[in-house]
Amino acid sequence: MRVSYGGVPMVLKRRKASILPFLLPLLPFILGAFFLSIPCSPKFTYRLAGHWGSTGSGKGEFFGPEGIALDPAGNIYVTDNGNNRVQKFKPDGSFITQWGSFGKGDGQFDLPYGIAVDPDGNVYVVDSGNKRIQKFDSNGTYITQWKPLGVEGVRYKAFFHIAADHSGYVYLATEENVQ
């Protein structure tokens, strides 16, 4: 699933179909897009289920949507990089709430990028410009933050992608590092 196309978030739903299993590893190259973790199976294909929003800074508008995540209830969270905020939507795409603004304080962002939701509904946002991860409850109330420093003598220079698993572990993917 591509997070956005033409500045609008998109949602894919799966349906049964017959895809030859040997083509599955080639899908990212054929489609030429960056994908979220979508389980691939020869039993399913994916189709565009809908999209919403337009370019701007109002409710439900975007200026650089970057990350997308779903909570256990099916609500959709989108990081809006250019507006330095997170927006939350119902599964049908209707707006629920938003939080964030430009800055370095608690709940503020400088280029929010990746986003993940844990099984308890806590939202983790990669605040790439401030080089930190911020944690919020499902309504956008700030909980805490941390700055990943690295491991075994490797310091992280940049990180953008985040994921949370069913056990509550949070994973961070770095794109650059400096030793």
Contacts in CASP RR format, 6 or more apart in sequence:
PFRMAT RR
TARGET T0000
AUTHOR 0000-0000-0000
METHOD contacts of the structure
MODEL  1
MRVSYGGVPMVLKRRKASILPFLLPLLPFILGAFFLSIPCSPKFTYRLAG
HWGSTGSGKGEFFGPEGIALDPAGNIYVTDNGNNRVQKFKPDGSFITQWG
SFGKGDGQFDLPYGIAVDPDGNVYVVDSGNKRIQKFDSNGTYITQWKPLG
VEGVRYKAFFHIAADHSGYVYLATEENVQ
1 10 0 8 1.000
1 11 0 8 1.000
1 12 0 8 1.000
1 35 0 8 1.000
1 36 0 8 1.000
1 38 0 8 1.000
1 46 0 8 1.000
1 68 0 8 1.000
2 10 0 8 1.000
2 31 0 8 1.000
2 33 0 8 1.000
2 34 0 8 1.000
2 35 0 8 1.000
3 9 0 8 1.000
3 10 0 8 1.000
3 34 0 8 1.000
3 36 0 8 1.000
3 65 0 8 1.000
3 66 0 8 1.000
3 67 0 8 1.000
3 68 0 8 1.000
3 78 0 8 1.000
4 10 0 8 1.000
4 62 0 8 1.000
4 64 0 8 1.000
4 65 0 8 1.000
4 66 0 8 1.000
5 51 0 8 1.000
7 55 0 8 1.000
7 62 0 8 1.000
7 64 0 8 1.000
7 65 0 8 1.000
8 51 0 8 1.000
8 52 0 8 1.000
8 53 0 8 1.000
8 54 0 8 1.000
8 62 0 8 1.000
8 65 0 8 1.000
9 51 0 8 1.000
9 52 0 8 1.000
9 53 0 8 1.000
9 62 0 8 1.000
9 65 0 8 1.000
9 68 0 8 1.000
9 76 0 8 1.000
9 78 0 8 1.000
10 48 0 8 1.000
10 50 0 8 1.000
10 51 0 8 1.000
11 48 0 8 1.000
11 49 0 8 1.000
11 50 0 8 1.000
11 51 0 8 1.000
11 76 0 8 1.000
12 38 0 8 1.000
12 46 0 8 1.000
12 47 0 8 1.000
12 48 0 8 1.000
12 49 0 8 1.000
13 46 0 8 1.000
13 47 0 8 1.000
13 49 0 8 1.000
14 44 0 8 1.000
14 45 0 8 1.000
14 46 0 8 1.000
15 44 0 8 1.000
15 45 0 8 1.000
15 46 0 8 1.000
15 47 0 8 1.000
16 43 0 8 1.000
16 44 0 8 1.000
17 43 0 8 1.000
17 44 0 8 1.000
17 45 0 8 1.000
18 42 0 8 1.000
19 42 0 8 1.000
19 44 0 8 1.000
19 45 0 8 1.000
20 42 0 8 1.000
21 42 0 8 1.000
23 30 0 8 1.000
24 40 0 8 1.000
24 42 0 8 1.000
27 40 0 8 1.000
28 35 0 8 1.000
36 68 0 8 1.000
37 163 0 8 1.000
38 46 0 8 1.000
52 60 0 8 1.000
52 89 0 8 1.000
52 93 0 8 1.000
53 60 0 8 1.000
53 61 0 8 1.000
53 62 0 8 1.000
54 61 0 8 1.000
54 62 0 8 1.000
55 61 0 8 1.000
55 62 0 8 1.000
55 63 0 8 1.000
56 62 0 8 1.000
56 63 0 8 1.000
56 83 0 8 1.000
57 63 0 8 1.000
57 83 0 8 1.000
59 87 0 8 1.000
59 95 0 8 1.000
59 98 0 8 1.000
60 87 0 8 1.000
60 89 0 8 1.000
60 95 0 8 1.000
60 98 0 8 1.000
62 78 0 8 1.000
62 80 0 8 1.000
62 83 0 8 1.000
62 87 0 8 1.000
63 80 0 8 1.000
63 81 0 8 1.000
63 82 0 8 1.000
63 83 0 8 1.000
64 80 0 8 1.000
64 81 0 8 1.000
64 82 0 8 1.000
64 83 0 8 1.000
65 78 0 8 1.000
65 79 0 8 1.000
65 80 0 8 1.000
65 81 0 8 1.000
66 79 0 8 1.000
66 80 0 8 1.000
66 81 0 8 1.000
66 112 0 8 1.000
66 113 0 8 1.000
66 114 0 8 1.000
66 160 0 8 1.000
67 78 0 8 1.000
67 79 0 8 1.000
67 113 0 8 1.000
67 114 0 8 1.000
67 115 0 8 1.000
68 76 0 8 1.000
68 77 0 8 1.000
68 78 0 8 1.000
68 79 0 8 1.000
68 115 0 8 1.000
69 76 0 8 1.000
69 77 0 8 1.000
69 114 0 8 1.000
69 115 0 8 1.000
69 116 0 8 1.000
69 117 0 8 1.000
69 123 0 8 1.000
70 76 0 8 1.000
70 77 0 8 1.000
70 117 0 8 1.000
71 77 0 8 1.000
71 117 0 8 1.000
71 121 0 8 1.000
71 123 0 8 1.000
71 138 0 8 1.000
72 117 0 8 1.000
72 119 0 8 1.000
72 121 0 8 1.000
74 91 0 8 1.000
75 88 0 8 1.000
75 89 0 8 1.000
75 90 0 8 1.000
75 91 0 8 1.000
75 96 0 8 1.000
75 138 0 8 1.000
76 88 0 8 1.000
76 89 0 8 1.000
76 90 0 8 1.000
76 91 0 8 1.000
76 93 0 8 1.000
77 86 0 8 1.000
77 87 0 8 1.000
77 88 0 8 1.000
77 89 0 8 1.000
77 115 0 8 1.000
77 117 0 8 1.000
77 123 0 8 1.000
78 86 0 8 1.000
78 87 0 8 1.000
78 89 0 8 1.000
78 115 0 8 1.000
79 85 0 8 1.000
79 86 0 8 1.000
79 112 0 8 1.000
79 113 0 8 1.000
79 114 0 8 1.000
79 115 0 8 1.000
79 125 0 8 1.000
79 126 0 8 1.000
80 86 0 8 1.000
80 87 0 8 1.000
80 98 0 8 1.000
80 112 0 8 1.000
81 111 0 8 1.000
81 112 0 8 1.000
81 113 0 8 1.000
82 111 0 8 1.000
84 100 0 8 1.000
84 101 0 8 1.000
84 102 0 8 1.000
84 103 0 8 1.000
84 108 0 8 1.000
84 109 0 8 1.000
84 110 0 8 1.000
84 111 0 8 1.000
84 112 0 8 1.000
85 98 0 8 1.000
85 99 0 8 1.000
85 100 0 8 1.000
85 101 0 8 1.000
85 109 0 8 1.000
85 112 0 8 1.000
86 98 0 8 1.000
86 99 0 8 1.000
86 100 0 8 1.000
86 112 0 8 1.000
86 115 0 8 1.000
86 123 0 8 1.000
86 125 0 8 1.000
86 136 0 8 1.000
86 140 0 8 1.000
87 95 0 8 1.000
87 97 0 8 1.000
87 98 0 8 1.000
88 95 0 8 1.000
88 96 0 8 1.000
88 97 0 8 1.000
88 98 0 8 1.000
88 138 0 8 1.000
88 140 0 8 1.000
89 95 0 8 1.000
89 96 0 8 1.000
90 96 0 8 1.000
97 139 0 8 1.000
97 140 0 8 1.000
99 107 0 8 1.000
99 136 0 8 1.000
99 140 0 8 1.000
100 107 0 8 1.000
100 108 0 8 1.000
100 109 0 8 1.000
101 108 0 8 1.000
101 109 0 8 1.000
102 108 0 8 1.000
102 109 0 8 1.000
102 110 0 8 1.000
103 109 0 8 1.000
103 110 0 8 1.000
103 130 0 8 1.000
104 110 0 8 1.000
104 130 0 8 1.000
106 134 0 8 1.000
106 142 0 8 1.000
106 145 0 8 1.000
107 134 0 8 1.000
107 136 0 8 1.000
107 142 0 8 1.000
109 125 0 8 1.000
109 127 0 8 1.000
109 129 0 8 1.000
109 130 0 8 1.000
109 134 0 8 1.000
110 127 0 8 1.000
110 128 0 8 1.000
110 129 0 8 1.000
110 130 0 8 1.000
111 127 0 8 1.000
111 128 0 8 1.000
111 129 0 8 1.000
112 125 0 8 1.000
112 126 0 8 1.000
112 127 0 8 1.000
112 128 0 8 1.000
113 126 0 8 1.000
113 127 0 8 1.000
113 128 0 8 1.000
113 160 0 8 1.000
113 161 0 8 1.000
114 125 0 8 1.000
114 126 0 8 1.000
114 128 0 8 1.000
114 160 0 8 1.000
114 161 0 8 1.000
114 162 0 8 1.000
115 123 0 8 1.000
115 124 0 8 1.000
115 125 0 8 1.000
115 126 0 8 1.000
115 162 0 8 1.000
116 123 0 8 1.000
116 124 0 8 1.000
116 162 0 8 1.000
116 163 0 8 1.000
116 164 0 8 1.000
116 170 0 8 1.000
117 123 0 8 1.000
117 124 0 8 1.000
117 138 0 8 1.000
117 164 0 8 1.000
118 124 0 8 1.000
118 164 0 8 1.000
118 168 0 8 1.000
118 170 0 8 1.000
119 164 0 8 1.000
119 166 0 8 1.000
119 168 0 8 1.000
120 168 0 8 1.000
121 137 0 8 1.000
121 138 0 8 1.000
122 135 0 8 1.000
122 136 0 8 1.000
122 137 0 8 1.000
122 138 0 8 1.000
122 143 0 8 1.000
122 164 0 8 1.000
123 135 0 8 1.000
123 136 0 8 1.000
123 137 0 8 1.000
123 138 0 8 1.000
123 140 0 8 1.000
124 133 0 8 1.000
124 134 0 8 1.000
124 135 0 8 1.000
124 136 0 8 1.000
124 162 0 8 1.000
124 164 0 8 1.000
124 170 0 8 1.000
125 133 0 8 1.000
125 134 0 8 1.000
125 135 0 8 1.000
125 136 0 8 1.000
125 162 0 8 1.000
126 133 0 8 1.000
126 159 0 8 1.000
126 160 0 8 1.000
126 161 0 8 1.000
126 162 0 8 1.000
126 172 0 8 1.000
127 133 0 8 1.000
127 134 0 8 1.000
127 145 0 8 1.000
128 158 0 8 1.000
128 159 0 8 1.000
128 160 0 8 1.000
131 147 0 8 1.000
131 156 0 8 1.000
131 158 0 8 1.000
131 159 0 8 1.000
132 145 0 8 1.000
132 146 0 8 1.000
132 147 0 8 1.000
133 145 0 8 1.000
133 146 0 8 1.000
133 147 0 8 1.000
133 148 0 8 1.000
133 162 0 8 1.000
133 170 0 8 1.000
133 172 0 8 1.000
134 142 0 8 1.000
134 144 0 8 1.000
134 145 0 8 1.000
135 142 0 8 1.000
135 143 0 8 1.000
135 144 0 8 1.000
135 145 0 8 1.000
136 142 0 8 1.000
136 143 0 8 1.000
137 143 0 8 1.000
148 156 0 8 1.000
148 159 0 8 1.000
148 172 0 8 1.000
149 155 0 8 1.000
149 156 0 8 1.000
150 156 0 8 1.000
150 177 0 8 1.000
153 179 0 8 1.000
154 177 0 8 1.000
154 178 0 8 1.000
154 179 0 8 1.000
155 177 0 8 1.000
155 178 0 8 1.000
155 179 0 8 1.000
156 174 0 8 1.000
156 176 0 8 1.000
156 177 0 8 1.000
156 178 0 8 1.000
157 174 0 8 1.000
157 176 0 8 1.000
157 177 0 8 1.000
157 178 0 8 1.000
158 174 0 8 1.000
158 175 0 8 1.000
158 176 0 8 1.000
159 172 0 8 1.000
159 173 0 8 1.000
159 174 0 8 1.000
159 175 0 8 1.000
160 173 0 8 1.000
160 175 0 8 1.000
161 172 0 8 1.000
161 173 0 8 1.000
162 170 0 8 1.000
162 171 0 8 1.000
162 172 0 8 1.000
162 173 0 8 1.000
163 170 0 8 1.000
163 171 0 8 1.000
163 173 0 8 1.000
164 170 0 8 1.000
164 171 0 8 1.000
165 171 0 8 1.000
END
